[in-house]
Amino acid sequence: MASKDILKVEAFHYKLDSVSDEEFEKYVHEVLTPKWIALVKRHNVLRYTSTITPSSFAKEFGPVLEQTRPGWQMNEAHLTITYYVRNIDEMKAIVGDPEYQSRGRDTEEGWIDTSKGQVKIGWETTYLEDGKVVNTEAAE
């Protein structure tokens, strides 16, 4: 059973086709994150991460995935922003904040394809941490 202590919220973003992977990574680290982090901190987010996924990864791993898991598809989002919060109301407070538009949404213009994206919310349970099995017993 998943622990209900920390809620993991993932937002999947897609870069505009006109933006290179290198330009996008620089934008995330130098423009988006510095503007966004103050808002996130103000709402007492426990942990905030970003995962950059170069376009080439889907091309490299997609065929392997198709061979081992027919019918499965790669999530081709270029950026995954992950928030660790205590409950869904904390996430609602972030998107309801008056600065949400100016710090996040307005900053995306010219970089992120805002016509698409996904959000995934769920309770995360860790089973292997620092090489140690936790929250379960390993079957032999």
Rosetta blueprint (number, residue, H / E / L):
1 M L
2 A L
3 S L
4 K L
5 D L
6 I L
7 L E
8 K E
9 V E
10 E E
11 A E
12 F E
13 H E
14 Y L
15 K E
16 L L
17 D L
18 S L
19 V L
20 S L
21 D H
22 E H
23 E H
24 F H
25 E H
26 K H
27 Y H
28 V H
29 H H
30 E H
31 V H
32 L H
33 T H
34 P H
35 K H
36 W H
37 I H
38 A H
39 L H
40 V H
41 K H
42 R H
43 H L
44 N L
45 V L
46 L L
47 R E
48 Y E
49 T E
50 S E
51 T E
52 I E
53 T L
54 P L
55 S H
56 S H
57 F H
58 A H
59 K H
60 E H
61 F H
62 G H
63 P H
64 V H
65 L H
66 E H
67 Q H
68 T H
69 R L
70 P L
71 G L
72 W L
73 Q L
74 M L
75 N L
76 E L
77 A L
78 H L
79 L E
80 T E
81 I E
82 T E
83 Y E
84 Y E
85 V E
86 R L
87 N L
88 I H
89 D H
90 E H
91 M H
92 K H
93 A H
94 I H
95 V H
96 G H
97 D L
98 P L
99 E L
100 Y H
101 Q H
102 S H
103 R H
104 G H
105 R H
106 D H
107 T H
108 E H
109 E L
110 G L
111 W L
112 I E
113 D L
114 T L
115 S L
116 K L
117 G L
118 Q E
119 V E
120 K E
121 I E
122 G E
123 W E
124 E L
125 T L
126 T L
127 Y L
128 L E
129 E E
130 D L
131 G L
132 K E
133 V E
134 V L
135 N L
136 T L
137 E L
138 A L
139 A L
140 E L
